[in-house]
Amino acid sequence: MKRIIEKFESPLEFVCLLFIFIVSAYFFIVSFSFSDGDELFPRLTSGAALICTVVYFLRSLFGPESEDGKTAEKMEGEDSPFNKQVIVSAVLFFAYFVCVWLFGFLLTSAVFAIIYPLCFRYRSTKGIVCLFLVNAAIVLAFQKLMGMTLSRGVLIDLTRIFF
Amino acid sequence: MFESILATLPMALGELFSPICLLSCLLGSIIGFTVGAIPGIGATVGIALMIPLMMRVNPAAALSMFVSIYMGGEFGGCVSAILINVPGTGSAAATVMDGFPMSKKGKAITALSISAFASFIGGIISPMILILVLPFLSRFILIFGTPEFFLLAIIGVTCITAATGKSVLKGLIVGFFGLMLCTVGISPVNAQQRYTFGSIYLFDGFGFLPALIGLFGIAEMLKLLRSQDSGISTMQELKGSRWEGIILTLKGWKTLLYSCMLGLFIGLVPGVGATTASFVSWAQAKKISKTPEEFGKGCPEGIIATESSNNSVIGGALIPTIMFGIPGSATAAVVLGGLMMLGIQPGQALFRGEGLVTTEVILLSLILSATFLLFVGIFVAPYFGKVTLVRKELLIPTVIVLASLGIYVSNNNLFDVFLIMLFGIIGYLFVSADFPLFPLVLALILGNMIEENFLRTMALSDGHIFAYFFERPACIVLLLITALLLFASPIRKLVLRIRAR
């Protein structure tokens, strides 16, 4: 397996191609269950994606090495797309979504503004307070000034307590 | 021939000078300037974040806002390039070469004034030329019917694939992947559910707005984190003269006009964009200059060339966008998304009657925005340097909150917030694996239109789609262009390999 992955520009390229291949194959197979007329475009596009992915796989595995000779080994010296900051941020982004669902936009956005910089060792109290106020103000501006209905969460509705 | 333009121009001016449009234009210019000045953000993210917020206002005001952010973003990029040696946008990377050395010589204000004035000229010349050629464009677009629009959309995805990515095949993979994702939801023919897993959230499909915000907003934030730069840099002292900058720009009028025209034409080519225009203009200006040795050492002509061309690109890039739905750049693709969210379809309708007024509003907004930005650039930009030093730890949470709120209010649906996070992660992974995002975004924007035109063409041709294409001269030309775009690069490589042997 390792040998196969090394044939690609990076392991991530292999993972992305595999992901596209699996999704396209699923779309292609399921398209046969659609009625007449509905199946044509999904079948064509997923089929085309599938063919292009297979061609790319074959070219990477059996074709000549790319001009710049960029193999997985050579990529080792470069910075990884999965550094600590990126992973922590991605987790925080999803946590933000879950908390918005649970606690609504106001509380989550304000707390997110404090937690996010702290996770990256940003210690300026002035900066964090400013960010907290800015984010809370943005949510309130949406809610009160622009009159938009925002999610208030399924657990705590903070706007009812304070406003 | 010019009667229709003369009849609609006063209406467009009336729309543009309404208080809401003027305010949108001014706000858009300032927002664009700010996001452009902050390295790593740019107009694309700015417009993507503003689309959901502008859906409830007058369409003319929303369009003014979008194109003003575009214009402001291109100009704003030069501020950080000149003051802190970090280009705010890709196109400003060429400005760094002469802008920062000039700044180091103690002429930061002069450099910013040159940039502001050159951007202003570039920003007004291209929309002016385009307004003049609108009658010809409106006649030309009549050649195109349903099958041609289907092929044009295919060309759009192909052309951008060929122009943006290192590998055409990779571009095609993500392009088809995007088109495939567009088929999720209720089908247009028999209203059958496709790939919805019975979930009510997927009945309308993914929608391109969450994809747009996720791919350009969230993914860009993650990309920003990958760069090791903390956002802290040293700013040059603010010295120099505003008038000297303007006079120097006027003295370099040949470079100015040449770069404007170059930018306009490069903008017309889908997928090429402002970054290429800036570098090509800089190289050309060096070629025609009497003092080429000064380039790269703080030469005013270098700044004139890059800044005038990257602003004149905008008008050029918007024309194929509104004519055929083929955006000239990634930012134009987001503008296209904004247009479609407002219910405005690119094509013939935008070149007659009320549609022509919309097109003129877009082009006139560019001129108005460029005028606003001239004053911002000359009088405000020098004091704007500190904004460019904002830390990413503070910037990212604000963008995430804004993006989430924006997408939520557009549809009152929390699932869309989840989608922007999901598309953000997918976008980041794709970019990190060197897959171009532009074809994916374009496919997501144009997917439904392509399917409808495809099905209509199938019905018109009675199932014999290729025979039908070959009956129409415009289709034959478009098919040849598609084939050329797809196979030119592999054939060239093959010929070179044979020659080398």
Interface residues (C-beta under 8 A of the other chain):
Chain A: E9 S10 L12 E13 V15 C16 L17 I20 V23 S24 F27 V30 F34 S35 D36 G37 D38 L40 F41 P42 T45 S46 A48 A49 C52 T53 V55 Y56 R59 D79 P81 N83 Q85 V86 S89 A90 F93 F94 Y96 F97 V100 W101 F105 S109 F112 A113 Y116 P117 F120 Y122 G127 C130 L131 V134 N135 I138 V139 F142 M146 M148 T149 L150 S151
Chain B: L169 K170 L172 I173 V174 F176 F177 L179 M180 C182 T183 S187 V189 N190 Q192 R194 Y195 I218 M221 L222 L225 R226 Q228 R391 E393 L394 I396 P397 T398 I400 V401 L402 S404 L405 Y408 V409 N412 L414 V417 F418 M421 G424 I425 Y428 L429 F430 S432 A433 D434 F435 E451 F454 L455 M458
